[in-house]
């Protein structure tokens, strides 16, 4: 019989693969609670299943090639919590986009590319994801989009192998 941690990691792995990797927002209906809260610095808080679906749908409409992958660390679980490290990105070739904490892309198809990483803590209860709270490279994204000043020379984060989504300095 699987432990609570093993079951929770399996739920998060399925959710991450379907929602973030494949862009299947309908997985929220299966794996998340009705009062689900998703919160990322670049998007703010979104409440409920419909809020989570809208957030990713609009993000993918603006960045149609958006993709995410697990990064370096396996899922880590303790009781009702699962931690995941990830990396992702895409190119703004779609609609205008304003779901950002600073500024907005008020024109469609700017061609600007973003690549960033983050760590997400998932909270589960009774086999459902109730919270998805993350810290991500928000400053990096805002710099890549030209919404805040670029980093000092030599402090840039460069992703050299986008297929494996690994970074180097």
N, C-alpha and C positions, 0 to 999 in steps of 0.2 A: 504494500500500500504506500502511495506517495505521501510525503510529508506536506504540511501546510506550505512550507517554503518552496518545495518542488512544484506544487500545484500553482502557487502564485507566480512563480517564474514562467511556467508554461502559459499562463493567461497573458502575462505581460509580453512574452515573446511573440505570441500569436497577434496580439493587439499591435505591437510595434511593426511587425512585418506587414500586416494588412493596412493599418492606418497610415503610418509614416513612410514605409517603403513602397507599397503599392497604391497608396492614395485612396483606399477603399473606406470612405467615411461611414458606410453602413455597418461596419464592424462595431461601431460605438453602441448600436442598439443591442448587440449580443453581449458585449463584454463590460459595458459601463453601467453604473447605477443611474437612476433617473435624475438624481441631484448631483451628477458628475461635475467636478470643477477642474478645468484645465487652465494652467497659468504659465506663460512664458514671457520673459522680459520684453521681447519684440512684439508681443501681441496683447499683453495684459491678461486679465481674467476673463474667461468665457464660462458661463454657467449652463448646465444642462446639456443633454445630448445634441440638441439643435445648435447650441452655441459652439460646441466642438466641431460639428460637421461644417458649419458656416466658416469657422476660422480656417480650417485646412482647405476647404473648397476655394475660398477667395485667394489664399496663398498660392494654390496650384494654378488658378486662373492667371495670376500675375507671373508666376514662374513655372511654366508648363513642364519643364524638365527637372523640377525639384525632386531630389532624392536624398534619402537618409540611410545610413548604415550604422550598425554597432561598431564601436571603436575600441580596440585594445583590451578592454576589460570585460570579463563575462558578467552576466547579471548577478547581482548580489542580493540575497534575501535574508530578512530577519523578521519573523512573525508576519505581520500584515504589510510589511514594507519591502519594495523591490527597487533597487537602484540600477540605473543603466547609463553608460557613457556612450555617446554617439557623435557622429560627424555628418554634415549634410551640406547641401547647397543647390544652386541652380542659376539660371539666367533669366533676367526680366525681359521676356519676349511677348508677354501677354498684356492684360489690362493694367490701367493705372492702379496704384496700390497705396492705401493710406493706413493700414493696420500696423503702424509703427509708433514707438514712443516719441520720436523726434522726426519732424519733417514728413514728407510723403513723396511718392513718385507720382506726380500729377499728370504725367503723360504716359501713354502705353509704350511698350516695346523700347525701353531705353538701352537694352543690350548689356546692362550692367550685371556682372556675375558676383554671386556671394558664395562663400565657403566658410563654414564655422562649425564649432563643436559645442557640446554641452553635456550636462549631467542632469538626469531626471529622476525624481523620487516618486514612485507610484505607491498609493495607499489602496489596499484592497479590503473589502469586507464582504463576507459571505460569498466569495467567488466572483465579485464584481469590482471593477476599478472605480473608486469613489473620488480620488484626487490624482492629478498628474501635475506636479509642481517642478519647475526646472530653473536652472541657471544656465545661460547660454552665452556665447560670444557676441552679445548685443553690440558692443562697441565696434567690434570687427565688422559686423554687418553694416552698421551705419557708416563706417569709414569706407567700405567697399561701394556703398551706394552714393557716396559723395555728400552725405547729409551732415557729417561732422568732419573736422580736419583729419587728414591722414596721419598715421603714426610717424614718429621720428625715424629717420633712416636707420636701417638695421634692426628695427623692432617689428617689422611686418611678419605676419604669419603667412607662410607659403605652403600650399598643398601641392606636392610634387606628383603624386600618383592618385589621380581622381578615381580610378577604378577600385583601388583599395582604400581610398579616402584617408591617406596617411599624411601627416604634416611634418614639415621640417623647418628649422629656423636657420 
